[in-house]
């Protein structure tokens, strides 16, 4: 647990009920899918001016094939890729366009080390760095140890997205389309919407 802020000695954990409650909260609420990170990033990607920008979306997974979508002008190209094809996918020969790469599903897993390095090296190529943008969309609680020198070189920024609040859920359930879409997942047998929410 080096650099964790905890005492630098062996710790013994007594797993009382509140330990399990907090652990479950962290697993199910904080790290849970559904906060809208990927959907928001894709919605943004679809609004980028594709006369000026090429958009490459790469959805990665530790256990499945990676899915790649490239948006160029009015075209949408898709393909399955793996790490051996990543450099080829990142290269785009049209110097007149900027290139936005969004890597969705990234985690701090060791299996993604080469992915991270390859993307960062592509982004930092000296002659084109100002024409490129790179974003990692991920469900990790923290990026890990931050190297200030790399933060400066890569101009790294972080945007944290939190789970939905109760007020946000209550607000969105006033929308009929949304409410009817989530109705099958509600565990309440009340027939009146106000009784459910």
C-alpha positions as CSV (number, residue, x, y, z in Angstrom):
1,X,0.0,0.0,0.0
2,X,2.9,2.3,-0.7
3,X,1.9,6.0,-1.2
4,X,-1.7,5.2,0.0
5,X,-1.6,7.6,2.9
6,X,-2.1,4.7,5.3
7,X,0.5,3.7,7.9
8,X,3.5,2.0,6.3
9,X,3.0,-1.2,8.4
10,X,1.1,-4.3,8.1
11,X,-2.7,-3.8,8.8
12,X,-5.3,-6.2,10.0
13,X,-8.8,-5.5,9.0
14,X,-11.8,-6.5,11.1
15,X,-14.6,-6.8,8.7
16,X,-17.5,-5.6,10.7
17,X,-21.0,-5.2,9.1
18,X,-20.3,-1.5,8.1
19,X,-17.1,-2.6,6.3
20,X,-19.2,-4.9,4.1
21,X,-21.8,-2.2,3.7
22,X,-19.2,0.3,2.5
23,X,-17.5,-2.3,0.3
24,X,-20.8,-3.1,-1.3
25,X,-21.6,0.6,-1.8
26,X,-18.2,1.1,-3.5
27,X,-18.7,-1.9,-5.8
28,X,-22.3,-1.4,-6.7
29,X,-22.8,2.4,-6.6
30,X,-19.5,4.1,-7.2
31,X,-18.0,1.7,-9.8
32,X,-21.2,0.7,-11.3
33,X,-21.9,1.3,-14.9
34,X,-24.7,3.7,-15.8
35,X,-23.5,7.1,-14.8
36,X,-23.5,8.1,-18.4
37,X,-19.8,8.4,-19.2
38,X,-19.7,6.4,-22.4
39,X,-23.1,7.7,-23.7
40,X,-22.1,11.3,-23.0
41,X,-18.7,10.8,-24.7
42,X,-20.3,9.2,-27.8
43,X,-23.0,12.0,-27.9
44,X,-20.1,14.5,-27.9
45,X,-18.2,12.6,-30.6
46,X,-21.3,12.8,-32.8
47,X,-21.5,16.6,-32.5
48,X,-17.8,17.2,-33.6
49,X,-17.5,19.0,-36.9
50,X,-16.4,16.1,-39.1
51,X,-15.4,18.5,-41.9
52,X,-12.5,19.5,-39.6
53,X,-12.1,16.4,-37.3
54,X,-11.8,12.7,-37.8
55,X,-13.2,10.9,-34.7
56,X,-12.0,7.4,-33.7
57,X,-13.9,5.6,-31.0
58,X,-12.2,2.5,-29.5
59,X,-14.2,0.5,-27.0
60,X,-11.8,-1.7,-25.1
61,X,-12.4,-4.7,-22.8
62,X,-10.0,-6.9,-20.9
63,X,-11.8,-10.0,-22.0
64,X,-13.4,-9.3,-25.4
65,X,-12.4,-8.0,-28.7
66,X,-12.0,-4.2,-29.1
67,X,-14.6,-2.4,-31.2
68,X,-13.5,0.5,-33.3
69,X,-15.7,3.1,-35.0
70,X,-14.2,5.9,-37.2
71,X,-16.3,8.9,-38.2
72,X,-14.9,10.7,-41.3
73,X,-17.2,13.3,-42.9
74,X,-20.5,11.5,-43.4
75,X,-18.9,8.0,-43.3
76,X,-19.0,5.6,-40.4
77,X,-16.5,2.7,-40.5
78,X,-16.4,-0.1,-37.9
79,X,-14.1,-2.9,-37.3
80,X,-12.8,-5.3,-34.6
81,X,-9.2,-4.7,-33.5
82,X,-6.6,-5.8,-31.1
83,X,-3.5,-4.3,-29.7
84,X,-1.4,-5.3,-32.7
85,X,-3.6,-3.1,-35.0
86,X,-3.8,-0.1,-32.7
87,X,-0.9,1.9,-34.3
88,X,-2.5,1.3,-37.8
89,X,-5.9,2.5,-36.5
90,X,-4.4,5.7,-34.9
91,X,-2.7,6.8,-38.1
92,X,-4.7,8.9,-40.5
93,X,-3.0,10.4,-43.5
94,X,-5.1,13.5,-44.1
95,X,-3.1,16.3,-42.5
96,X,-5.8,18.8,-43.2
97,X,-8.0,17.3,-40.4
98,X,-7.7,17.1,-36.7
99,X,-8.0,13.7,-35.0
100,X,-10.0,13.0,-31.9
101,X,-9.5,9.5,-30.3
102,X,-11.8,8.4,-27.5
103,X,-10.8,5.2,-25.7
104,X,-13.8,3.9,-23.9
105,X,-13.7,1.2,-21.2
106,X,-10.1,1.8,-20.1
107,X,-9.0,0.6,-16.7
108,X,-5.7,0.7,-14.9
109,X,-5.3,-3.0,-15.6
110,X,-1.8,-4.2,-16.6
111,X,-3.2,-5.6,-19.8
112,X,-3.9,-2.0,-20.9
113,X,-0.4,-0.7,-20.4
114,X,0.6,-1.1,-24.0
115,X,-2.7,0.6,-25.1
116,X,-1.9,3.6,-22.9
117,X,1.7,3.9,-24.1
118,X,0.8,3.5,-27.7
119,X,-2.0,6.1,-27.5
120,X,0.2,8.6,-25.5
121,X,3.1,8.2,-28.0
122,X,0.7,8.8,-30.9
123,X,-0.7,11.8,-29.2
124,X,2.8,13.3,-28.5
125,X,4.3,13.0,-31.9
126,X,6.0,16.3,-32.2
127,X,4.9,17.6,-35.6
128,X,1.2,16.9,-35.1
129,X,0.5,17.2,-31.4
130,X,-1.7,20.3,-31.7
131,X,-3.9,18.5,-34.2
132,X,-4.7,15.6,-32.0
133,X,-6.9,15.0,-29.0
134,X,-6.9,11.9,-26.8
135,X,-9.4,11.0,-24.1
136,X,-9.8,7.9,-21.9
137,X,-13.3,7.2,-20.7
138,X,-13.1,5.0,-17.6
139,X,-14.7,3.7,-14.5
140,X,-11.8,3.9,-12.1
141,X,-12.0,5.7,-8.8
142,X,-8.6,7.4,-9.4
143,X,-5.9,7.5,-12.1
144,X,-3.3,6.2,-9.8
145,X,0.0,8.0,-9.1
146,X,0.2,11.1,-11.2
147,X,3.5,12.1,-12.7
148,X,3.6,15.9,-12.9
149,X,6.1,15.9,-15.8
150,X,3.7,13.8,-17.9
151,X,0.7,15.9,-16.9
152,X,2.5,19.0,-18.3
153,X,3.7,17.3,-21.5
154,X,0.4,15.7,-22.3
155,X,-1.7,18.6,-21.0
156,X,-3.8,16.0,-19.1
157,X,-7.0,17.0,-17.5
158,X,-9.5,15.1,-15.5
159,X,-13.3,15.2,-15.4
160,X,-15.0,13.1,-12.7
161,X,-18.5,11.9,-13.2
162,X,-20.5,10.8,-10.2
163,X,-23.4,8.4,-9.9
164,X,-26.8,9.8,-10.3
165,X,-28.3,11.6,-7.2
166,X,-31.8,11.0,-5.9
167,X,-32.8,14.4,-7.0
168,X,-31.6,13.7,-10.6
169,X,-33.6,10.4,-10.7
170,X,-36.7,12.1,-9.4
171,X,-36.3,14.9,-11.9
172,X,-35.9,12.6,-14.9
173,X,-38.8,10.3,-13.9
174,X,-41.1,13.2,-14.7
175,X,-40.3,12.5,-18.3
176,X,-42.9,9.9,-19.6
177,X,-40.5,8.3,-22.2
178,X,-37.8,7.8,-19.6
179,X,-40.2,6.6,-16.9
180,X,-41.8,4.0,-19.2
181,X,-38.4,2.8,-20.3
182,X,-37.2,2.1,-16.7
183,X,-40.7,1.0,-15.4
184,X,-39.9,-2.7,-15.9
185,X,-36.9,-2.4,-13.7
186,X,-38.6,-0.8,-10.7
187,X,-39.3,-3.2,-7.9
188,X,-42.5,-1.6,-6.8
189,X,-45.9,-2.9,-7.7
190,X,-47.7,0.4,-7.2
191,X,-49.5,1.6,-10.3
192,X,-49.2,5.3,-9.5
193,X,-46.0,6.9,-10.6
194,X,-45.9,9.3,-7.6
195,X,-46.2,6.3,-5.2
196,X,-43.2,4.7,-6.9
197,X,-40.9,7.7,-6.9
